[in-house]
Structures are given as structure tokens and as C-alpha cells.
Amino acid sequence: MTTETRSSQDVHSWLEAVTVDPAVAELRPDYRALLITAEGLRPGPSDEFSERMLTAAEERVRESGVAEDPGSHPHIAAWHEAFRSFGAKPKRIRPSADALLRRVPEGLPRVDRITDIYNAVSVTHAVPIGGENLDTYQGPARLARADGTEEFEIMTAGEPTVEHPKAGEVVWRDDAGVTCRRWNWRQCVRTRLTLETTRAFFLLDALGPMDDAALTAAGDELTAALAESSPGLVTTTRLLRAVPEQS
């Protein structure tokens, strides 16, 4: 059953079913995810509102100097360590917030109004954020270590292509396959936001250097901006913690 037929209560139940596998928690027991569902979004191309958010975020980051060396930021440095823990090389495979921060000096990409909003929050708070089309999920999201057989759908030279993650790689997935490879590095085609998306699922990824208060502040800024740009928006939030398997 797709989420298109679900009630708000069903969305709440779906959010409660999102999990972090103990095998991931063993790598980073300090991991937390702030999960947000948003219903009633007003999608569309980049506009004056999203442009104001991106411009303000760029100015703040330039003033802070973190864009010159994102790896010097404690939270980004922690994400580099997390990527190394499952074999990714963060100088080549960068956490999403790191990659965005490095684009600030030349200007952040203008994608669409919803993506622009969460990208602005991501660089302002140095926190990886993913935004996905809730109506394309099959079953609940879960963070796990891949066995290498899972399907990951991308576009290559304009053509749909299926890749497979490496065994042991940390991935977000649902019943149909991988939705994001290498924790927060690259999202799949199937669940990406479009100019028609009205219901979305946002993931804010935190490690030790970002405490719960800072994570909540980033989430509050995101929901406030989404609500301002989409009057009547309904959001549901959950803080998910990694729990290692008990011996």
C-alpha cells in the first residue's frame, strides 16, 4: 500500500516504524536522526522565498569561514570518522553537509523550493539533511548495513540504472531497495523530491558533536521555514536514537 492512501495517523505509525539496525549502532552509538514528515507542501521551482533562505545561509557560512575547511568543523569531522568506519573515503565520498558547504564560496545550487529550503538549513547548522518523497516509500525507512544485493536506482547519462551498494556499507532503505547510499551521500531516483511532491520525509543526521538541543534547533528551523512557505502544512517529528545490540 502506498502512502497516498494513508491517513495522518498512518503516517505517524509509519514514522514510528523507522529503525536503526544494531549493526549501525555498533559503529556509531552516538548517532541520532531527527525524523520529520511534512504533509501539505507547496512544491515548485526555486522562488523568492527559497532564494532568500539560500542567500542568508551563504552569507552566514561565509562569515563563519567554515566553507574554507569544512573538515575543521567538529560535526563534519565526526562524519568523516563515521564514513571511514565502514570503508568510505571522506575526501572522495563526502557526507552531504560537507559537499554542500564546499559549494558555498561559488554559490549553492538552486534546485527547487523544497530542496533549497532544507539545503539552506543543512549548511547553516552543518548537519546532513535528506528530503524524500514520502509517497514513493514501500514500507518504513530503516538504516542498515548492506549485504550488497540491494538495488539502488540512479540515472546515468539520462538512462535509468541499477547499482548495488558494497557489502557492509551503511544505507537507508525500504522494502524496495536502497534510498540513500553511504548514510547520507547520495539519494536514489525513486524517492527523490519532484516539482509535484506534496508529502515529504526529512532526515537530519547527528553525531556526538551535535547535541540534542542543536539538532532540535535545526529541525525547528526547517519546519518553520517549510510552514512559512506552505501554509496549512502538517508535520510530525520523531527523534530516533541508535541502540547497540545488548550482549
For each residue, the residues with C-beta under 8 A, 3 or more apart:
1: 5 6
2: 5 6 135 136 137 138
3: 6 10 11 14 134 135 137 199
4: 135
5: 1 2
6: 1 2 3 10 11 14
7: 10 11
8: 11 12 39 234 236
9: 12 13
10: 3 6 7 13 14
11: 3 6 7 8 14 15 37 39 134 199 236
12: 8 9 15 16 236
13: 9 10 16 17
14: 3 6 10 11 17 18 37 137 140
15: 11 12 18 35 37 236 238
16: 12 13 238
17: 13 14 140
18: 14 15 33 35 140 141 142 238 240
19: 140 142 143 240
20: 24 25 31 33 142 143 240 241 242 243
21: 24 25 142 143 144 145
22: 25 26 243 244 245
23: 26 27 144 145 245
24: 20 21 27 28 31 143 144 145 170 242
25: 20 21 22 28 29 31 242 243 244 245
26: 22 23 29 244 245
27: 23 24 31 82 85 86 170
28: 24 25 31 82 85 207 242
29: 25 26 242 244
30: 207 208 242
31: 20 24 25 27 28 82 205 206 207 241 242
32: 206 207 212 215 239 240 241 242
33: 18 20 143 203 204 205 206 239 240
34: 203 204 206 215 216 218 219 237 238 239 240
35: 15 18 201 202 203 204 237 238 239 240
36: 201 202 204 219 222 223 235 236 237
37: 11 14 15 134 199 200 201 202 235 236
38: 41 199 200 201 202 223 226 230 233 234 235
39: 8 11 134 198 199 233 234 235
40: 198 199 230 232 233 234
41: 38 114 197 198 199 200 226 230 233
42: 113 198 229 230 231
43: 112 113 114 193 194 195 196 197 198
44: 47 112 113 195
45: 112 113 195
46: 50 51 110 111 112 113 116
47: 44 50 51 113
48: 51 52
49: 52 53 113 117 228 229
50: 46 47 53 54 110 112 113 114 116 117 120 229
51: 46 47 48 54 55 110 116
52: 48 49 55 56
53: 49 50 56 57 116 117 120 121 225
54: 50 51 57 58 108 110 116 119 120
55: 51 52 58 59
56: 52 53 59 60 120
57: 53 54 60 61 108 119 120 121 123 124
58: 54 55 61 62 104 107 108 123
59: 55 56 62 63
60: 56 57 63 64 124
61: 57 58 64 66 67 101 104 123 124
62: 58 59 65 67 104 105
63: 59 60
64: 60 61 67
65: 62 68 69
66: 61 69 70 72 73 76 101 126
67: 61 62 64 70 101 102 104 105 123
68: 65 105
69: 65 66 72
70: 66 67 73 76 97 98 101 102 126
71: 76 77 80 90 98
72: 66 69 76 77
73: 66 70 76 77 101 126
74: 77 78 209
75: 78 79 97 126 127 206 207 209 210
76: 66 70 71 72 73 79 80 95 97 98 101 126
77: 71 72 73 74 80 81 209
78: 74 75 81 82 207 208 209
79: 75 76 82 83 90 95 97 98 128 205 207
80: 71 76 77 83 84 90 95 98
81: 77 78 84 85
82: 27 28 31 78 79 85 86 95 170 183 207
83: 79 80 86 88 89 90 93 95 182 183
84: 80 81 87 88 89 90
85: 27 28 81 82
86: 27 82 83 145 168 169 170 182
87: 84 166 168 169
88: 83 84 93 169 182 185
89: 83 84 92 93
90: 71 79 80 83 84 93 94 95 98
91: 94
92: 89
93: 83 88 89 90 182 185
94: 90 91 98 99 102 185
95: 76 79 80 82 83 90 98 99 128 183 184 185
96: 99 100 122 128 129 130 184 185
97: 70 75 76 79 100 101 122 123 126 127 128 129 184
98: 70 71 76 79 80 90 94 95 101 102
99: 94 95 96 102 103
100: 96 97 103 104 108 119 122 123
101: 61 66 67 70 73 76 97 98 104 123 126
102: 67 70 94 98 99 105
103: 99 100 106 107 108 109
104: 58 61 62 67 100 101 107 108 123
105: 62 67 68 102
106: 103
107: 58 103 104
108: 54 57 58 100 103 104 116 119 120 123
109: 103 119
110: 46 50 51 54 116
111: 46 115 116 119
112: 43 44 45 46 50 115 116 193 194 195
113: 42 43 44 45 46 47 49 50 116 117 229
114: 41 43 50 117 118 131 193 197 200 226
115: 111 112 118 119 131 193
116: 46 50 51 53 54 108 110 111 112 113 119 120
117: 49 50 53 113 114 120 121 222 225 226 229
118: 114 115 121 122 129 131 202 222
119: 54 57 100 108 109 111 115 116 122 123 129
120: 50 53 54 56 57 108 116 117 123 124 225
121: 53 57 117 118 124 125 127 129 218 221 222 225
122: 96 97 100 118 119 125 126 127 128 129
123: 57 58 61 67 97 100 101 104 108 119 120 126
124: 57 60 61 120 121 218 221
125: 121 122 210 214 217 218 221
126: 66 70 73 75 76 97 101 122 123 210
127: 75 97 121 122 204 205 206 210 215 218
128: 79 95 96 97 122 183 184 203 204 205
129: 96 97 118 119 121 122 202 203 204 205 218 222
130: 96 172 180 184 187 202 203 205
131: 114 115 118 193 200 201 202
132: 136 137 179 180 187 191 192 193 200 201 202 203
133: 136 137 191 192 193 194 197 199 200 201
134: 3 11 37 39 137 199 200 201
135: 2 3 4 197 199
136: 2 132 133 190 191
137: 2 3 14 132 133 134 140 141 174 179 191 201
138: 2 174 175 176
139: 174 175 176
140: 14 17 18 19 137 174
141: 18 137 172 173 174 179 201 203
142: 18 19 20 21 172 173 174
143: 19 20 21 24 33 170 171 172 183
144: 21 23 24 170 171 173
145: 21 23 24 86 168 169 170 171
146: 150 164 165 166 167 168 169 170 171 173 178
147: 150 167
148: 164 165 166 167 169
149: 164
150: 146 147 164 165 171 173 177 178
151: 162 163 164 176 177 178
152: 162 163 164 165 171 177 178 181 188
153: 160 161 162 177 188 189 190
154: 160 161 162 163 186 188 189
155: 158 159 160 161 189
156: 159 161
157:
158: 155
159: 155 156
160: 153 154 155 189
161: 153 154 155 156
162: 151 152 153 154
163: 151 152 154
164: 146 148 149 150 151 152
165: 146 148 150 152 169 171 178 181 182
166: 87 146 148 169
167: 146 147 148
168: 86 87 145 146
169: 86 87 88 145 146 148 165 166 181 182
170: 24 27 82 86 143 144 145 146 182 183
171: 143 144 145 146 150 152 165 178 179 180 181 182 183
172: 130 141 142 143 178 179 180 183 203
173: 141 142 144 146 150 177 178 179
174: 137 138 139 140 141 142 177 179 191
175: 138 139
176: 138 139 151 190
177: 150 151 152 153 173 174 188 190
178: 146 150 151 152 165 171 172 173 181 188
179: 132 137 141 171 172 173 174 187 188 190 191
180: 130 132 171 172 183 184 185 186 187 188
181: 152 165 169 171 178 185 186 188
182: 83 86 88 93 165 169 170 171 185 186
183: 82 83 95 128 143 170 171 172 180 205
184: 95 96 97 128 130 180 203 205
185: 88 93 94 95 96 180 181 182
186: 154 180 181 182
187: 130 132 179 180 191 192
188: 152 153 154 177 178 179 180 181 191 192
189: 153 154 155 160 192
190: 136 153 176 177 179
191: 132 133 136 137 174 179 187 188
192: 132 133 187 188 189
193: 43 112 114 115 131 132 133 197 200
194: 43 112 133 197
195: 43 44 45 112
196: 43
197: 41 43 114 133 135 193 194 200
198: 39 40 41 42 43
199: 3 11 37 38 39 40 41 133 134 135
200: 37 38 41 114 131 132 133 134 193 197
201: 35 36 37 38 131 132 133 134 137 141
202: 35 36 37 38 118 129 130 131 132 222
203: 33 34 35 128 129 130 132 141 172 184
204: 33 34 35 36 127 128 129 215 218 219 222
205: 31 33 79 127 128 129 130 183 184
206: 31 32 33 34 75 127 210 212 214 215
207: 28 30 31 32 75 78 79 82 210
208: 30 78
209: 74 75 77 78
210: 75 125 126 127 206 207 214 215
211: 214 215
212: 32 206 215 216 239
213: 216 217
214: 125 206 210 211 217 218
215: 32 34 127 204 206 210 211 212 218 219 239
216: 34 212 213 219 220 239
217: 125 213 214 220 221
218: 34 121 124 125 127 129 204 214 215 221 222
219: 34 36 204 215 216 222 223 237
220: 216 217 223 224
221: 121 124 125 217 218 224 225
222: 36 117 118 121 129 202 204 218 219 225 226
223: 36 38 219 220 226 227 235 237
224: 220 221 227 228
225: 53 117 120 121 221 222 228 229
226: 38 41 114 117 222 223 229 230 233 235
227: 223 224 230 231 233 235
228: 49 224 225 231
229: 42 49 50 113 117 225 226
230: 38 40 41 42 226 227 233
231: 42 227 228
232: 40
233: 38 39 40 41 226 227 230
234: 8 38 39 40
235: 36 37 38 39 223 226 227
236: 8 11 12 15 36 37
237: 34 35 36 219 223
238: 15 16 18 34 35
239: 32 33 34 35 212 215 216
240: 18 19 20 32 33 34 35
241: 20 31 32
242: 20 24 25 28 29 30 31 32
243: 20 22 25
244: 22 25 26 29
245: 22 23 25 26
246:
247:
